[in-house]
Amino acid sequence: MTTQSQDFDQKGRKFWGTDHFPYGFSRSGEFTREQVQFLEDHGYAYQALALGEREPQTSVEKDFVEFCRGERDPQNKHEKVWDRFMKKSTQREMFVTLGASSNDDDGASMATYDDVEDF
């Protein structure tokens, strides 16, 4: 799907997301280069649409709002990258220790991640 210039316009401002990614999207290790570009170029528009602070102007933006309301699954790159951003910015951090503690019976701790997504 090609992106029209009027879709997700944020008037040249870059979205950095430093509240959740203090070193930037590209250094977080959570996003591809293409995803970083989408977030930086359209993140403020995504956020305003998701929060209802801005009315959708195009059919692509209307579809995005439907996705944000949970009316359908993410379909295009805009929706997929915003979905990934929301998951990554709201997930709790998990720390895994490799040493035994007094509370462990077997001395092992393990975490699994099922967070592989297509973009």
Protein Blocks (a to p, Z undefined) as FASTA:
>chain_A
ZZdfkgopaghpaceklmmmmnojklnopacfklmmmmmmmmmmmmmmmnopaccfbfkl
mmmmmmmnopaccfblmlmmmmmmmmmmmpccddddfbdcfkbmnlpacddddfbccZZ
